[in-house]
Amino acid sequence: MKKFILFSGCVLLFLGACKQGVKSTDAGADSLAIKAINDSSLTQYLSVIAADSLEGRKPFTNGETKTINYLKTQFEKLGLQPGNGDSFFQEVPMVEIKSVPEDKMVLKGKTASLTLNYLTDFVAGTRRVQDEVSMSNSPLVFAGYGIVAPEYGWNDYANLDVKGKTVVVLINDPGFADSTLFKGKNMTYYGRWTYKFEEAARQGATGIIIVHDTEPAAYPWTVVRSGWSKSKLTLQSEDNGMSRTVVEGWITLDKAKQLFAMDGKSFDELALSARKKGFKAVDLNITTSLKVKNTIKKSVTYNVLAKIPGDKRKDEAIIYSAHWDHLGVGEKIQGDSIYNGAVDNATGVASLFEIASAFKKLPKALERTILFISYTAEEQGLLGSEYYAKHPTFPLAKTVANINMDMMGMAGKTKDIVVYGFGQSELEDYAAAAAKKQGRVIVPDPVPSSGLYYRSDHFNLAKVGVPSLFTGSGVDNIKNGREWGLKQVADFTKFRYHSPQDNFDAKTWDLSGIIEDVRMLFDMGYRISNEDSYPKWKDGSEFKAIREKK
């Protein structure tokens, strides 16, 4: 879900004393710590984590066992202590559901019908822990964006009874098309597919179908297809998922347009209406039926936790996080079926080791504890971090900050570094100070409509009030400029993201950008680890009130 940098070369500036009260260390120690973050060790880590032998690192597979044991071994070699009592592992109870819908979904109107082909035109599954689920002649209702957001004066379900019905909704939120609504191009959580499924269930719908559109979704249909062609995981629940809709799914934009036309309606016109306050849901006068067969497995997967204990305030923790999982082995694309996840997120896990190594090179104990967490099941909906947020090993009120690493950049040094969810917390001020030492600046997400602040593990910590930072690849490449950098991001999203082509190649990857990013994030944590104060959420952040209640 989802980093490039320029290092000033001045070691004293990088970890030296600063006006806000960071304690200085000697130049030799600083230099040693910084040099611990280097392309040689990073290459070694990436070569293992993104290797075919780890089988795409999917939870509940042999790839998971190999991955988490490798992580534990590396943390031990670096001299870190277990982060969950006397264990490096935190059990996360989950259920795996392999949903296989019927090959055809037939949509029936008054005078016409439309047949959709599985994977090509639609995907579908369920979170209900049952061998088989089905819906029969369920009426389709267009419910706009499927959003209930009182703070924005928005309710797509107003006066709408969806029991027994299947809602058809748009991806993203109204701000994508109208900058005066919501947060404009900055996607809110209401734009995420996970929210739309949750809200449809709260409303009592039988089914929900999201209309895929590449630009507002920020990824092509192939990403949806590859994700839904495999088994999916969810946290175990007391009701076995029975509170969820019977069927959850997606449909391609082209087929959605044909669907609306069956009743003489224009998809484009109704989508335009859905962007206006006061939109009323529209009955499409179409029904559908679908049966989904499931293969179910209940088991546990694991978060991996390691720590460097603090001295004076060891009960206060700064979290560095990066998810270890990816998509495993799946549909073959261009002759390859292993979804290695090199960028997403072997880069983040390798960066955890780099930062841990740097902290261990410092001659004096830190005042606060540094907790390293590599989460499971991020690709399944941020599930490992969701579980940790509910079962933290350090009290949330004593968790000072979360610095998250996901999809680090590999296209060289840049003049900038992207901050997702720009304007959220004072952690951005720490990032700006650290970037300035490198001769760089922090900038907002150049594609804010992708909603990346809500698409990685730090989000679950933010939801419980912990100030959380998620940075991304800079785009203003030092040699080739900003447009070139933007093209690298776009090409990765189109051709490699969530595909077997996300591989590591030591001969062609330029790791200099990752190295600079990691050094900057280390600098931030080092500074915070020796301060007395806690970073705060900024005014206007939806998470500020949550923290203040702790």
N, C-alpha and C positions, 0 to 999 in steps of 0.2 A: 502495500500500500503505500508511504512513500515519499545523493547529497554531493561538490567541487570546492579549493581554497588557496590563499596566498599567505605564506608564513614570512614574517618580517625578517627573520634570521636573528633577531635580538633576543637572546635568551633571558636577559635580565628583565626586559619589558614583559615577556610572556608570562612569567610567574613571579614577577617582582612585587614590591609593596604597592598598594594603591590607596587612593584617598579614602575609600570606604572602610578601611581598617583591616585589609588582608595582611596577615603577618608575612614578612619576607623570609626567604631562605637563601642560603648561599648559592652563588652562581653555578658552582659545580653540581650541586644537587639538582637544581633546576634543569641544567643541561642533560644530566643523566636521565631524568624523568622524561623529558621531551624526546630524547633519542630512543627511548624504549618504544615509542610509536614510530614505526618505520615500515617501509614497503617489503622488506625481507620477511619479517614475521607475519605481516598481514597476508602476504602471498601464501605462506605455509598454511595458515588457518583456512583461507579461502579454498585452497586446493583440496582440503579434506572435507570441509562442510558442504561444498557444492559438487562433490564427486558422485559419480553414478552409484558407488558402493553404498551410499546412504539412501538410495532408492527414493529420492524426492522428499524425504523427511516428513512423511505424513504420520500423524498420531495413529495409534493402534496397529502399527506395522513393525516389521523388523527394522525398518529405517529409523523409527523412533528410538528403539532400544539402542541401536548403534550411535545415534546422534546424542542422546542425553548422557550416555556413558562417556562419550568423547568430551562433552562439555564438562562433566564432573572431573575427569582426569586433567583437563587443561587448567581448570580453576585450582585444583590441588597442586599442580606443578608450579603455578604462579604464587603459591603460598597463601591462598585465601581460605577462609573458614566456611563451614556449612552455613547457609543462610536461613535454614528452617530448623531451629533447634540443633540437633546433632546430625541433621541430614541435609544433603544438597538438593533433595527432591521434595516437591509438594504434590501430593496426589490430587488430581482433578477428576472427579467422577463424571463420566460422559456416556452418552449413548450414540452409537454409530448406526445410521439408517441409510441403507442403500435403496433408494426409491426408484422403481422402474414403472413409469406410466405406460399406458397403452400407446402403441406407435402412432395412432391417429387421434387427434382431438377434433370432433365434429361440432361446428357451430351452426345452429339451426335458427333461421329467421322465418318470417311469415311466408315468404315466397322464394327464398333461396337458402342455400347452405354453403358452408365453407369448411374444407378439411385442412387441418394443420398437421405437419409432419414433425415428429419428435426430434429435437436437436436442431433441425433445419429451421423450423418456424416457431417452435415453442419448447420450453422446458418446464417441468413441474415436479414437485415432490411434496413431502409432508413432514412435520415435526411430531406428529402423533405416533406414539410407540405402539403400533398395531401392525399385524401381518398384512392387512389390506385396508385401504380406505377408498371411498368412492363418493361422488356427488352425482345426482341424477336430475336432469332437466333444470339446472340452476340458472335463473334469470341473470343476465349480465347488466350491470349498472355502471355507467361512467361516473366516477366520483372525483373527477379533477385530479388533484395531486394527492388525494387521500390523507389530508393533513387536518389536524385539530390543534390550533396554536392560539390560545386565548390572548397571549401577549402581543400577537400581531393582528388580533381581531379577525381570525381566520378559522372557518369550520366547514370543511367540505362534506361533512356528514350531517349538517344541520337538518333536522326534520326528516331524516332518512332512516328507514328501517331496512337493514341489510340482512336480517336473519333469513337463511335459506338461499341468499343471493351471492353472486360472485362479483366483486368490484374490480373494475378496470381502472388503473391509475397511471399517471405520468411519473417519470423519474425526475429527480431533483426537486427544487421548490420554486415558487413563482418569481423569486428574485432573479432567477437565471434569465428570464425574459423581460423583466421590468425592474430596473434598478431602484425604483421607489418602494418596492415591496421587500419584506423580510430584511435580509442584509445584502440585498443586491446580488452581485455576482459571487459573493462569499456564501457558499452553500452552508445552510444550517443543518443540524441533525435531522430536521424534518424532511430533508431531501434524500436521506439515505434509504436504501431499499430495506434495511433491517427495521427502521422505524415504520415504514409503510406496512410491512407484514405484522408488526406488533399492534399497530393501530387498527388494522382490519380485524384482528382477533378481538381487541377490546370492544369493537363495535358489534361483534357477533356475526360477522360475515362467514359464509360457508367456504368461500374461496377468494383468492386475490390474484390478479394478473397485472404485472407491471409492464408497461410499454417501453421497450428498449429504444433508445435514441442515442447514437454514439457521442454526440457533442455534450449534451447535458449529463450523460452517464459518465463521461470521461474515459470510456474504454469501449472497444468494438464488441460485436455480438460473439465473436470467438471466445472472449473471456467468460461471458455468461455460459456459453455452451460447454467449455472445458470444465468449469466449476461444477455445473449441474449434471455432468455425465458421470460423475464419481459419487461415491458414498459421502454423506455429510454428517457432521458431528454437532451435537448440542449438549448442553449441560443437563445432567439428570435432574428431573423434577418430580415432586410428589404426585402430581397428576398425570405423569407420563405424557405431557404435551397435549392433553385433551383440551386445554384452554386455547390452543392455537386453531387457526382455520384448518379445515379438512385438507385443502390443497393450496399450496403457494407456488407461483410460477411467473414466467416472463413470456412475452410474445415479441416478435420482431416488429419494427415500425411499419414495414410494407404490409404485413398481414393485418396489423391493427387498422390501417387505412381501409383495407378490403372489408374488414369486419364492420366498421362503421357504415360503409357504403351499402351494405346489405339492407339496411333500413332507410336508405336514402339520406343518410347523414354525412356531413363532411368532418373528417377527423380534424383537419386544420382549423376549421371554424370553431369546433367545440373545444379544442385545445386553447385557442385564443380566448374563448369565454372563460375557461378555467383559470386564467391568469388574473381575473378581475374579482375584487371583493364582492361577496354576495352571490358567488356562483352557486347554482342549484344543480344537484346531480341529475343525470339524464338516463332514463330507462332506454336501453338499446333495442328492446323487443327481440332479443336473441337469447337462446338458452344453450347450455352445454352440459355434457356429461363426461365424466372421466373416472377411470379406476386406476389406482396406484398400488402396486404390490411392493412390499418392503422386506428386506432382510435386515434383521436387528441384532445388534451386539452391544451389551452393556459391559463396560470395563473402566479402567482408570488410565489417564494419560498424566504427564508430569510437567510442571514448571520446574526450572532449574534455578536455584538460588545460592549465591555465594556472597560473602561479606568481608570487608576489612573493618574491624571494630574501631570505633573512635576512642578517644581517651577521656576528655573532660565531660563530653555529652554523648556517650555511646548509645544512649536510648533514643537519640535523634538520628534519623536516617535520610540520606540522599540516594534516590534510586536512579540507576542507569538501566535501561531496559531495551530489549531487542528480541523479537520472536524467533524461535528456532525452526518452526514448522514451515512446510510448503505443501504442495498438492499431490505428492507421491507419484505413482505410476498411473497413467490414464490413456486417453485417446491419442493415438499416434498422429503426429504432425511432422511432415517432412522427414519421415523415417525414424523419428525419435519419440519414445513414449515416456521418458523419465523427465519429470518436471523438477529440475535441479534447483531452481530458485537461487541463482548465484547473486544477482542484485537483490532479489526479494526472497530471503533476507540473510543470506550468508554474509553479506557485507556488514550488516548490523551486529551479528553474533561475533564475527571476527573483531569488530571494533570494541566490543565489550572486553575482549581479552587484551587488546592494545591499551585501553584505558586502565584496566586492572594492573597491567604490568607497569605502567607509568606511576600509578599511586604507590606501588610496592617499592619503587626505586627511591622514594622520598625518605630522608634519614630520620624524620621525626613523625611520631604518631599524629594522625589527624584528630581534631577535636570531635568531629561527628563521624558516625559510621557511614561507610559507602556500601550500599546493597546493590548487587548485580542480579538482575532477574532476566532469564531467557524464557519467554512464555510459550506455552503450547497453544495450538488451535486458533491462532490469530486469523488464519485464512478461512476459518469456519465461522467467523463473526466475532472476533476479539474475545474468545471464550476463556482462555487461560488467564488473561488480565481481569476479566469480569469475576472469575472465581477468586483471584488474589484480592481484589478490592473488597470482597465480602469476607475473606479470611486472611487478613494481612498478618505478616510476622512481626511488624512494627505497628504500633497504634497509628491510625491515620492522622491524628492530631499532632503526632511527633514525626510524621513523614514530611520532611522539609520541602522536597521538590522531586519531580520526576523528569529526567532527561531521556528522551526516547530516540532510538536509532532504527530506522527502517528504510531500506533502499538507498544506500549511500551511493554517491555519484562516482563514476569511473571514467570521466572524459577530461580530466585534467583540472588545473587550477583556474579559479574564477575570481573576479573582483568583488563578488557578492556572495551572500548565503541567504537562502530563502527561509523565512519563518512562516510556518502554516498557522492559520488562525491569528494573524497579526493583530496585536492590540489586546491580547488576553491577559498577560501577567508580567510582573516585573522581571521574570526570567529573561525576557527579551532585552532588558537593559543590561543584564549580565552578558548576554550573547553579543550585544552591540559593543560593549567594552572589550570583550575578548577578540572580536573581529577587528576592531580598530587597531589593536596591537599587531595584527597581521596585515594592516593596510587595506582592510576590506570594510564593507558595510552590510547590514542586514536589510533585506527587502521583503515586501509581502509576496505571497504566492502569485506568480504570473498567470496561473490558471485557477483562480479562486473558486470557480464553479465546480471543481472536482471534489471539494469538501474534504480534503485530506486530513484536516485536523480531527475529523470524526471517523477516520478510517484506519487508525492504528492504535496500539495498546495503551498509550498514554491517556486516551480519551476516558477509559474506565476509571483511571485515577482522578482525572479532572472531574468526573461526575460525582465523586465523593469528596471533592473539595481540595485535592492536592494540586498545587500549582504545577503545571506540566508544560514542557516545551517539546516541540517537534520541529526540527529543522529539515530542510530539503536541499537538494543540489542547487548550487548557484547556477545561473544561466549566462552570465556575462564572462565568457571564457577569455582569459588574458590574451591569447594569441589570435583567436578567431572571432571574438565578439559575441554579442547577445543573441543575434538571430541564429547564429550557428549553434549556440547552446540550447536555444529553444527547440531547434530541429532535433537535437540529440534526444531530448526528453520525449518529443512527439514520436520519433522513430522507435524508441524503446517501447512506448505504450502501444504502438500499432503492431510491431513485429515480434516483440519478445516477452512483454508482460504476461504473466500467467500462461506461458507456453513452454514447451520443451527447449526452446531456443534461448532461454535465459541461462546461459552457461558461462563458466569462468574460463578465460584463456589468458594465462600468465604472459604470453608473448604479445598480445594486442591490447590488454587493458592498461590504461594509464591510471595508476593508483595515487598519483601525487595529490589529486583533489581530496580523496578520502583521507589521506594522511593529515592534510591541513584541517579538514573538518573535525577529525578526531582530536587533534591537538587543541582546537578551539573549545570543544565540549569538555575536554579534560580541564582546561583552564577555568571554565565556569564552575565546575564541580569543586575544584581545588579552592577557589575563592569562597564559595558558599560553605565548604566544610569547616572553615576556620572563622566563621562569623557568628555573632550572637543572634542576629535577627533572622526572621523568616521572610522569604520572598512572598509578595502578596499578589492577589488578583487585582487587575485594574478595574476602575469604574466602568460599568457597561458590560463586564463579563457576566455571562449567565451562571458562572461558578462561584462568584464572589460571596454571595449570601450563604452558600453551602459551607464554605470554609469558615466564615465568621460565626457559624453556629457550633463549631467544634470546640 
